[in-house]
Amino acid sequence: MSGGERPRRVAEQIQRYLSSRLIPELRDPRLGFATVTAVEVSRDLKTARVFVTIFEPDPAKKKGAMDALTGAAGRFRRDLGRDLRLRFTPTLTFVEDESIERADRIERLIHEIHETDSDDDPGGDESE
């Protein structure tokens, strides 16, 4: 989505700003614990996709947290425009970042494979 130095710098500024100021200030009980993991800004700086990880095992609560962020997107955009002084403040779209969950699942699967292999080979590393 990004294409150059300026969109990358703006994305970094937006990520820092949302992580440090706006999301912690959002007092919505549905939000729980959320972290901004990445931001992608379009070349024309008009749209930004904000990737968020929500640490909540219940899918219904995750959806509620995403709804809370989506509902506050207008306020976030207004505050971003005021504090970062951008000519165009990007429209924010919040996307659930599932990469951490995916990595955790892969790690558990690898761990299970290693446990199964060690159960099948009771002698350990004797041969070779």
Phi, psi and omega per residue, in radians:
M1 nan -0.732 -3.128
S2 -1.393 2.756 -3.119
G3 -2.698 1.210 3.100
G4 2.431 3.121 -3.079
E5 -1.251 -0.769 -3.086
R6 -1.073 -0.869 3.108
P7 -1.051 -0.614 3.124
R8 -1.152 -0.757 3.125
R9 -1.142 -0.723 3.118
V10 -1.121 -0.712 3.114
A11 -1.061 -0.741 3.112
E12 -1.107 -0.731 3.115
Q13 -1.094 -0.769 -3.140
I14 -1.111 -0.761 -3.136
Q15 -1.072 -0.829 3.126
R16 -1.061 -0.761 -3.087
Y17 -1.148 -0.832 -3.140
L18 -1.121 -0.707 -3.113
S19 -1.166 -0.753 -2.993
S20 -1.551 -0.511 -3.007
R21 -2.071 -0.939 -2.951
L22 -1.347 -0.875 -3.085
I23 -1.109 -0.735 3.074
P24 -1.099 -0.515 -3.132
E25 -1.390 -0.301 -3.134
L26 -1.246 1.974 -3.087
R27 -1.757 1.276 3.115
D28 -2.090 2.103 -3.088
P29 -1.091 -0.344 3.127
R30 -1.275 -0.377 -2.998
L31 -1.200 -0.784 -3.113
G32 1.163 -2.368 -3.109
F33 -1.884 1.926 -3.112
A34 -2.175 2.544 3.127
T35 -2.286 2.349 3.046
V36 -1.440 2.022 -3.080
T37 -1.661 -0.477 -3.140
A38 -2.881 2.776 3.041
V39 -2.397 2.309 3.048
E40 -2.037 2.197 -3.119
V41 -1.966 2.401 3.124
S42 -1.180 2.817 -3.125
R43 -1.014 -0.635 -3.122
D44 -1.476 0.060 3.091
L45 1.082 0.397 -3.108
K46 -1.674 -0.389 3.133
T47 -2.320 2.572 3.096
A48 -2.396 2.284 3.034
R49 -1.723 2.115 -3.106
V50 -1.824 2.025 -3.137
F51 -1.581 2.203 -3.050
V52 -2.209 2.358 3.014
T53 -1.798 2.242 3.123
I54 -1.984 2.082 -3.095
F55 -1.531 1.459 -3.107
E56 -2.666 2.105 -3.109
P57 -1.260 -0.434 -3.077
D58 -1.418 2.052 -3.127
P59 -1.026 -0.607 3.137
A60 -1.153 -0.687 3.105
K61 -1.229 -0.588 3.062
K62 -1.091 -0.764 3.122
K63 -1.096 -0.699 3.095
G64 -1.090 -0.685 3.106
A65 -1.146 -0.736 3.105
M66 -1.132 -0.665 3.076
D67 -1.094 -0.682 3.117
A68 -1.100 -0.758 3.126
L69 -1.160 -0.758 3.128
T70 -1.093 -0.696 3.115
G71 -1.152 -0.500 -3.124
A72 -1.640 0.045 -3.073
A73 -1.025 -0.670 3.130
G74 -1.115 -0.755 3.096
R75 -1.131 -0.752 3.111
F76 -1.037 -0.761 -3.120
R77 -1.116 -0.753 3.125
R78 -1.071 -0.824 -3.129
D79 -1.163 -0.655 3.067
L80 -1.042 -0.839 -3.120
G81 -1.079 -0.669 -3.139
R82 -1.232 -0.824 -3.004
D83 -1.487 -0.556 -3.140
L84 -1.607 -0.207 3.092
R85 0.940 0.959 3.083
L86 -1.604 2.550 3.094
R87 -1.097 -0.837 3.056
F88 -2.049 2.201 3.066
T89 -1.606 2.148 -3.077
P90 -1.127 2.587 2.981
T91 -1.294 2.257 -3.061
L92 -1.651 2.285 3.032
T93 -2.127 2.122 -3.124
F94 -1.594 2.303 -3.104
V95 -2.235 2.322 3.108
E96 -1.268 2.174 3.128
D97 -1.593 1.949 -3.092
E98 -1.755 0.175 -3.069
S99 -1.136 -0.640 3.134
I100 -1.174 -0.740 3.102
E101 -1.100 -0.732 3.124
R102 -1.095 -0.769 3.127
A103 -1.111 -0.694 3.117
D104 -1.122 -0.728 3.127
R105 -1.113 -0.755 3.119
I106 -1.102 -0.738 3.129
E107 -1.084 -0.724 3.104
R108 -1.115 -0.720 3.122
L109 -1.101 -0.758 3.107
I110 -1.086 -0.741 3.122
H111 -1.075 -0.732 3.108
E112 -1.112 -0.694 3.122
I113 -1.098 -0.770 3.136
H114 -1.124 -0.662 3.095
E115 -1.144 -0.722 3.124
T116 -1.125 -0.741 3.116
D117 -1.100 -0.723 -3.129
S118 -1.232 -0.497 3.076
D119 -1.260 -0.589 3.139
D120 -1.306 -0.429 -3.072
D121 -2.023 1.432 -3.079
P122 -1.190 -0.370 -3.110
G123 -1.374 -0.292 -3.135
G124 1.435 -2.291 -3.034
D125 -1.808 0.717 -3.074
E126 -1.265 -0.734 -3.060
S127 -1.560 2.743 3.049
E128 2.234 nan nan
